[in-house]
């Protein structure tokens, strides 16, 4: 069961500006701002250990806010503390399942988290980015699809092709396999009754205990303003799925990213990666500071209300 306090791993000050959040929920704020520029997007193994060591004695069951989606790989650190079989449910516009270095990065953290054998299954919900298309799909963790350990459900995505790679059988995709090319037709949530879909998903999970990670870039622009593309889920749809999960499952941990901060990084190499990785038309583009804070805070409050009430 989740604690009714919240925890903020403060790298970018995006959460601590949300005064309504702190007026409603007691909070623990852990200051990591000195590490922000070297953690954003990806981090070294040494920095990961430094952060992990500072959290060893902390409870896992705090709803934890991580700031911008640039810090979503902090979820992997939290999940690494799990010592019992759980299912991992991730709401995200990006699958974050790349197998290329950096292994401690926001684009690869799901692949790294799956190395933890206590993760019985991982479900990705609400994806829709070009990471599910060629060429990005070529370096995806397709092996995790074997035995349905990883299932992926885009909200909307056209069929994709992947070349010269083995594509395991998986109940979340429809695949036409060839010698050189595999074509994937995704099971799009846009075409599903989401209540029925969520109920079936819950029934099929191998564990009743779950950890939930939410990147608010899975939401439409009116519900979330980030430094990434906008997703396609409505806030009501996300809340409905969380409601069913809370009713029928034991949520042992939850984290939230997808708030906004300017992508300030530590060196020229990371600055180059940031320029080519971040979209030019991110959802918070040309929005005022007050609007960004208000929209994101309202979503954060709604999520907390759903999982803690």
C-alpha positions in Angstrom: 0.0 0.0 0.0 1.2 3.5 -0.9 2.2 5.9 1.9 0.1 9.0 1.9 3.2 11.2 2.0 5.1 12.0 -1.2 8.8 12.1 -2.0 10.5 14.4 -4.4 13.9 13.5 -5.9 14.7 17.1 -6.8 17.0 17.4 -9.8 15.4 20.3 -11.7 13.1 22.2 -9.3 10.1 21.5 -11.5 8.1 19.9 -8.6 9.0 22.2 -5.7 7.3 25.1 -7.5 4.0 23.4 -7.2 2.7 24.9 -4.0 -0.7 23.3 -4.1 0.9 19.9 -4.1 2.8 20.5 -0.9 -0.2 22.2 0.8 -2.2 18.9 0.4 0.5 16.2 1.0 3.3 16.0 3.5 6.5 15.7 1.5 10.1 14.6 1.8 12.4 16.5 -0.6 15.8 15.0 -1.4 18.1 17.6 -3.1 20.0 16.2 -6.1 20.3 19.5 -8.0 24.1 19.4 -7.8 23.9 16.2 -9.9 21.2 17.4 -12.3 23.4 18.2 -15.4 25.3 14.9 -15.2 22.1 12.8 -14.6 19.8 14.4 -17.2 19.2 12.0 -20.2 21.8 9.5 -18.9 24.3 8.9 -16.2 27.4 6.9 -15.4 27.5 3.8 -13.3 29.3 5.7 -10.6 26.7 8.4 -10.4 23.9 5.8 -10.4 25.6 4.2 -7.4 25.9 7.5 -5.6 22.1 8.1 -5.9 21.2 4.5 -5.0 23.4 4.7 -1.9 21.6 7.8 -0.7 18.2 6.0 -1.1 19.0 2.6 0.5 17.3 3.4 3.7 14.3 5.0 2.1 10.8 3.5 1.8 9.9 2.3 -1.7 6.2 2.9 -1.2 6.3 6.7 -1.3 4.7 8.2 -4.5 7.9 9.6 -5.9 8.2 12.6 -8.2 11.3 12.7 -10.5 10.7 15.9 -12.5 11.3 16.0 -16.2 11.1 12.9 -18.3 14.8 13.4 -18.9 15.2 11.8 -15.4 12.9 8.8 -16.0 15.9 6.5 -15.7 15.7 7.2 -11.9 12.8 4.8 -12.0 15.3 2.0 -12.6 17.1 2.9 -9.4 13.9 2.7 -7.4 12.9 -0.6 -9.0 16.3 -2.1 -8.3 15.4 -2.0 -4.6 12.5 -4.5 -5.2 13.3 -7.9 -3.6 10.1 -9.8 -4.3 8.2 -10.7 -7.6 6.2 -7.8 -8.9 4.8 -6.6 -12.2 6.0 -3.3 -13.7 3.4 -1.1 -15.4 4.7 1.9 -17.3 2.6 4.6 -18.9 4.8 6.5 -21.4 4.8 7.9 -24.9 8.2 6.3 -25.4 9.0 2.7 -24.8 12.4 3.3 -23.2 13.6 -0.2 -24.2 16.8 0.6 -26.2 19.6 -1.9 -25.7 22.4 0.4 -26.8 24.5 2.4 -24.3 24.0 4.3 -22.1 22.3 1.5 -20.1 21.5 4.1 -17.4 19.6 6.5 -19.6 16.0 7.6 -20.0 15.7 5.8 -23.4 17.0 2.5 -22.1 15.9 2.2 -18.5 13.1 -0.3 -19.1 15.6 -2.7 -20.8 17.9 -2.2 -17.8 15.1 -2.7 -15.3 14.2 -6.0 -16.9 17.6 -7.4 -15.8 16.1 -7.5 -12.3 14.6 -11.0 -12.1 12.1 -9.9 -9.6 10.3 -8.1 -12.4 7.9 -10.9 -13.4 6.4 -8.9 -16.3 6.5 -5.4 -17.7 3.5 -3.7 -19.5 4.1 -0.6 -21.5 0.9 1.5 -22.1 0.2 4.6 -24.2 3.3 4.5 -26.4 3.2 6.1 -29.8 6.5 7.7 -30.6 8.8 7.0 -33.5 10.8 4.7 -31.2 8.4 2.0 -32.4 9.4 2.5 -36.1 12.5 1.9 -38.2 15.3 2.6 -37.5 14.9 3.0 -33.7 13.1 -0.4 -33.5 16.3 -2.1 -34.7 17.9 -1.5 -31.3 14.9 -2.3 -29.2 14.9 -5.0 -26.5 12.8 -7.4 -28.7 14.1 -10.4 -26.8 12.1 -9.3 -23.8 8.9 -10.0 -25.7 9.6 -13.7 -25.4 7.2 -15.5 -23.1 5.2 -12.3 -22.8 7.6 -10.9 -20.2 7.2 -7.6 -21.9 4.0 -6.5 -23.5 3.6 -3.2 -25.3 0.3 -1.4 -26.1 0.5 1.8 -28.1 -2.4 4.2 -28.0 -2.0 4.6 -31.8 0.8 3.5 -34.1 1.0 2.5 -37.7 2.5 -1.0 -38.5 6.3 -1.2 -38.2 9.0 -3.2 -39.8 12.2 -4.6 -38.2 15.0 -6.1 -40.3 17.3 -9.1 -39.6 16.2 -9.5 -36.0 14.4 -12.4 -34.3 10.9 -11.4 -33.2 9.5 -13.7 -30.5 5.9 -14.7 -30.2 4.0 -12.2 -28.0 0.3 -11.8 -27.3 0.5 -7.9 -27.4 1.5 -7.8 -31.1 0.4 -9.3 -34.4 3.4 -10.2 -36.5 4.0 -11.3 -40.0 7.4 -12.9 -40.0 9.8 -13.2 -42.9 13.4 -14.3 -43.6 14.7 -10.7 -43.6 11.8 -8.6 -42.5 9.2 -8.8 -39.7 6.2 -6.6 -39.9 4.4 -5.7 -36.6 0.8 -4.6 -36.3 0.3 -3.1 -32.9 -2.7 -3.6 -30.7 -3.8 0.0 -30.5 -5.6 1.2 -27.4 -7.5 3.7 -29.5 -9.5 0.8 -30.9 -10.1 -0.9 -27.5 -12.7 -0.4 -24.8 -10.2 0.7 -22.2 -12.1 -0.5 -19.2 -12.3 -4.0 -20.7 -8.7 -3.8 -21.7 -7.5 -2.8 -18.3 -9.6 -5.5 -16.5 -8.2 -8.2 -18.8 -4.7 -6.9 -18.3 -5.0 -7.0 -14.5 -6.4 -10.5 -14.7 -3.4 -11.7 -16.8 -0.7 -10.2 -14.6 1.5 -12.9 -13.0 1.6 -11.0 -9.6 -0.9 -9.0 -7.6 1.9 -6.7 -6.5 2.7 -4.0 -9.0 5.0 -1.0 -9.4 3.7 1.8 -11.6 5.8 4.4 -13.4 4.0 7.3 -15.1 5.6 9.6 -17.6 3.0 12.3 -18.2 4.2 12.7 -21.9 1.7 9.9 -22.5 -1.0 12.5 -22.1 -2.5 15.0 -24.5 -1.1 18.5 -24.4 -4.1 19.9 -22.4 -3.1 17.6 -19.5 0.6 17.7 -19.6 3.3 20.1 -20.8 6.7 18.5 -21.1 10.0 18.9 -23.0 9.0 15.9 -25.1 6.3 15.2 -27.7 2.7 15.0 -26.5 0.9 11.7 -26.1 -2.6 10.7 -27.0 -4.2 9.5 -23.7 -6.6 11.8 -21.9 -6.2 12.3 -18.1 -9.5 10.7 -17.5 -8.4 7.6 -19.3 -5.2 7.4 -17.3 -7.1 7.9 -14.1 -9.6 5.2 -15.0 -6.9 2.6 -15.5 -5.2 3.6 -12.2 -8.5 3.3 -10.4 -9.0 -0.3 -11.6 -5.4 -1.1 -10.7 -5.7 0.3 -7.3 -9.0 -1.5 -6.7 -7.7 -5.0 -7.7 -3.9 -4.8 -7.2 -1.4 -4.0 -4.4 0.6 -1.0 -5.6 3.8 -1.2 -3.8 5.5 1.8 -5.5 4.8 4.6 -7.9 6.8 7.3 -9.6 5.8 10.2 -11.8 7.9 12.1 -14.4 6.9 14.4 -17.2 7.1 17.8 -15.6 9.0 20.5 -17.4 12.5 21.9 -17.1 14.9 23.3 -19.6 17.4 20.6 -20.7 20.6 21.9 -19.1 23.4 19.3 -19.4 27.0 18.9 -18.2 29.2 18.7 -21.3 29.4 19.2 -25.1 28.7 15.5 -25.9 25.6 15.4 -23.8 24.5 18.8 -25.2 24.8 17.3 -28.7 22.7 14.2 -27.7 20.2 16.5 -26.1 19.8 18.6 -29.3 19.2 15.6 -31.5 17.1 13.7 -29.0 14.7 16.3 -27.8 12.0 17.3 -30.3 11.9 20.9 -31.5 8.1 21.0 -31.1 7.9 19.8 -27.5 4.5 20.1 -25.8 5.5 23.0 -23.5 7.0 25.0 -26.4 5.9 28.7 -26.3 3.9 28.1 -23.1 4.2 30.5 -20.1 5.9 29.3 -16.9 2.6 29.7 -15.0 0.6 27.7 -17.5 3.2 24.9 -17.5 3.2 24.7 -13.7 -0.6 24.8 -13.5 -1.3 22.1 -16.1 1.3 19.7 -14.7 0.4 20.3 -11.1 -3.3 19.6 -11.8 -2.3 16.3 -13.4 0.0 15.4 -10.5 -2.8 16.2 -8.0 -5.3 14.1 -9.9 -2.9 11.1 -10.0 -2.3 11.4 -6.3 -6.0 11.7 -5.6 -6.7 8.5 -7.6 -4.0 6.3 -6.0 -4.1 7.6 -2.4 -7.8 8.4 -1.7 
